[in-house]
């Protein structure tokens, strides 16, 4: 990124301001990046934990596969998933508040005894699956924000801060050279006047 500037004191002052802003922001951005990295790791671990728990639960109920064939399809459905928004390092992320299920009425006398337990099992499995998906979504959101923050840190650290420092150095050198030339030309003019006065 080419930094635009002019060889004058105003430009020097403005570049100095921009440099200070970036130097002050850099540690905060680095902290945000490391916090996001940790949260991404936590969200991924939690999502993986929940998926593993879901797999174990499903495999423990596989021996009951014949019983599930007796289960009425559509008896239970997810009615609503209520989420809360929580900010992590300035990023809004979803958190599961509750899952609402709709269970169609059934007769405890007409249906097999295990129906009520089956409904509870399905609710538990759905809850775990939904929570895992939300943690996965949270991980993706935080990871996207982390990547953006990393890009900004790299931009500041490797491009803008060195660019501003270089531009400031060039302007200072130019102004110093200009001042030196001005003083030298004043000396020459002074010396000429003195020589002319001596001749008269």
C-alpha positions as CSV (number, residue, x, y, z in Angstrom):
1,X,0.0,0.0,0.0
2,X,1.5,3.3,-1.1
3,X,1.1,6.0,1.5
4,X,0.4,9.4,-0.1
5,X,2.2,12.4,1.4
6,X,3.7,15.7,0.5
7,X,7.0,17.1,1.6
8,X,5.7,19.7,4.1
9,X,5.2,20.0,7.9
10,X,1.4,19.5,7.7
11,X,1.8,16.1,5.9
12,X,4.5,15.2,8.5
13,X,2.1,16.0,11.3
14,X,-0.7,14.0,9.8
15,X,1.5,11.0,9.1
16,X,2.7,11.1,12.7
17,X,-0.9,11.1,13.9
18,X,-1.8,8.1,11.7
19,X,1.3,6.2,12.9
20,X,0.5,6.8,16.6
21,X,-3.1,5.5,16.0
22,X,-1.8,2.3,14.5
23,X,0.9,1.8,17.1
24,X,-1.7,2.2,19.9
25,X,-4.2,-0.1,18.1
26,X,-1.7,-2.9,17.4
27,X,-1.5,-4.4,20.9
28,X,-5.3,-4.4,21.3
29,X,-5.7,-6.1,17.9
30,X,-3.1,-8.7,18.9
31,X,-4.9,-9.4,22.2
32,X,-8.2,-9.7,20.3
33,X,-6.6,-12.1,17.8
34,X,-5.3,-14.4,20.6
35,X,-8.6,-14.2,22.5
36,X,-10.5,-15.2,19.3
37,X,-8.1,-18.0,18.6
38,X,-8.7,-19.5,22.1
39,X,-12.5,-19.1,21.7
40,X,-12.4,-20.8,18.3
41,X,-10.6,-23.7,19.9
42,X,-13.1,-23.9,22.7
43,X,-16.1,-23.8,20.4
44,X,-14.6,-26.5,18.2
45,X,-13.8,-28.8,21.1
46,X,-17.3,-28.3,22.5
47,X,-18.9,-29.1,19.1
48,X,-16.7,-32.2,18.8
49,X,-17.6,-33.3,22.3
50,X,-21.3,-33.0,21.6
51,X,-21.0,-34.9,18.3
52,X,-19.1,-37.6,20.1
53,X,-21.8,-37.7,22.8
54,X,-24.5,-37.9,20.0
55,X,-22.7,-40.8,18.3
56,X,-22.4,-42.7,21.5
57,X,-26.0,-42.1,22.4
58,X,-27.2,-43.2,18.9
59,X,-25.0,-46.4,19.0
60,X,-26.4,-47.2,22.5
61,X,-29.9,-47.1,21.1
62,X,-29.2,-49.1,17.9
63,X,-30.1,-52.4,19.6
64,X,-33.6,-50.9,19.9
65,X,-34.0,-50.4,16.2
66,X,-36.9,-52.8,15.9
67,X,-38.8,-50.9,18.6
68,X,-38.3,-47.6,16.7
69,X,-40.2,-49.1,13.8
70,X,-43.3,-49.1,16.1
71,X,-42.8,-45.4,16.9
72,X,-45.3,-43.1,15.2
73,X,-43.5,-40.8,12.7
74,X,-44.1,-37.1,13.3
75,X,-45.0,-37.7,17.0
76,X,-42.3,-35.3,18.0
77,X,-41.0,-32.2,16.2
78,X,-38.8,-29.2,17.0
79,X,-41.1,-26.3,17.4
80,X,-38.6,-23.5,18.1
81,X,-34.9,-23.0,18.9
82,X,-34.4,-20.0,21.2
83,X,-31.0,-18.4,21.0
84,X,-29.2,-15.6,23.0
85,X,-26.5,-13.4,21.6
86,X,-23.3,-13.1,23.6
87,X,-20.4,-10.9,22.6
88,X,-16.9,-12.6,22.6
89,X,-14.1,-10.2,21.9
90,X,-16.6,-7.8,20.3
91,X,-18.1,-10.5,18.1
92,X,-21.8,-11.4,18.5
93,X,-22.2,-15.1,18.8
94,X,-25.2,-17.4,19.3
95,X,-25.8,-19.3,22.5
96,X,-28.5,-21.9,22.9
97,X,-31.1,-20.9,25.4
98,X,-33.7,-23.7,24.9
99,X,-35.2,-26.0,22.4
100,X,-39.0,-26.2,22.3
101,X,-40.5,-29.4,21.2
102,X,-44.0,-30.2,19.9
103,X,-45.2,-33.6,21.0
104,X,-48.5,-34.8,19.6
105,X,-50.7,-36.3,22.2
106,X,-50.7,-40.1,22.4
107,X,-52.4,-42.6,24.6
108,X,-50.2,-44.2,27.3
109,X,-52.6,-47.2,27.3
110,X,-52.9,-47.8,23.6
111,X,-49.2,-47.3,22.8
112,X,-46.2,-49.4,24.1
113,X,-44.9,-48.6,27.6
114,X,-41.6,-47.3,26.3
115,X,-43.2,-44.5,24.2
116,X,-42.8,-41.8,26.9
117,X,-39.2,-42.8,27.4
118,X,-38.7,-42.8,23.6
119,X,-40.0,-39.3,23.3
120,X,-37.5,-38.2,26.0
121,X,-34.7,-40.0,24.2
122,X,-35.5,-38.2,20.9
123,X,-35.7,-34.8,22.7
124,X,-32.3,-35.4,24.3
125,X,-30.7,-36.5,21.0
126,X,-32.2,-33.5,19.1
127,X,-31.0,-31.1,21.9
128,X,-27.4,-32.5,21.6
129,X,-27.5,-32.3,17.8
130,X,-28.8,-28.7,17.8
131,X,-26.4,-27.6,20.4
132,X,-23.5,-29.1,18.5
133,X,-24.6,-27.2,15.3
134,X,-24.8,-23.9,17.2
135,X,-21.2,-24.4,18.6
136,X,-20.1,-25.2,15.0
137,X,-21.7,-22.0,13.8
138,X,-20.1,-20.1,16.7
139,X,-16.7,-21.5,15.8
140,X,-17.1,-20.5,12.1
141,X,-18.2,-16.9,13.1
142,X,-15.3,-16.5,15.5
143,X,-12.8,-18.0,13.1
144,X,-13.9,-15.6,10.3
145,X,-13.5,-12.7,12.8
146,X,-10.1,-14.0,13.8
147,X,-8.9,-14.2,10.2
148,X,-10.0,-10.6,9.6
149,X,-8.2,-9.5,12.8
150,X,-5.1,-11.4,11.8
151,X,-5.2,-9.6,8.4
152,X,-5.5,-6.2,10.1
153,X,-2.6,-7.1,12.5
154,X,-0.4,-8.0,9.5
155,X,-1.5,-4.9,7.6
156,X,-0.6,-2.7,10.5
157,X,2.6,-4.5,11.5
158,X,4.1,-5.3,8.1
159,X,2.8,-2.7,5.8
160,X,1.3,0.5,7.3
161,X,3.5,1.1,10.3
162,X,6.8,0.6,8.4
163,X,5.3,2.6,5.5
164,X,4.4,5.6,7.7
165,X,7.8,5.4,9.4
166,X,9.6,5.5,6.1
167,X,7.4,8.4,4.8
168,X,8.0,10.4,8.0
169,X,11.8,9.8,7.7
170,X,11.8,10.9,4.0
171,X,9.8,14.1,4.8
172,X,12.1,14.9,7.8
173,X,15.2,14.4,5.6
174,X,13.7,16.6,2.9
175,X,12.8,19.4,5.3
176,X,16.3,19.2,6.9
177,X,18.0,19.4,3.5
178,X,15.7,22.3,2.6
179,X,16.7,24.1,5.9
180,X,20.4,23.4,5.3
181,X,20.2,24.8,1.8
182,X,18.3,27.8,3.0
183,X,20.9,28.6,5.7
184,X,23.7,28.0,3.1
185,X,22.1,30.4,0.6
186,X,21.6,33.0,3.4
187,X,25.3,32.7,4.2
188,X,26.3,33.2,0.6
189,X,24.0,36.2,0.2
190,X,25.4,37.7,3.5
191,X,29.0,37.1,2.4
192,X,28.3,38.7,-1.0
193,X,26.8,41.8,0.6
194,X,29.8,42.0,3.0
195,X,32.2,41.7,0.0
196,X,30.3,44.4,-1.9
197,X,30.4,46.7,1.1
198,X,34.1,46.3,1.5
199,X,34.7,47.1,-2.2
200,X,32.8,50.4,-1.9
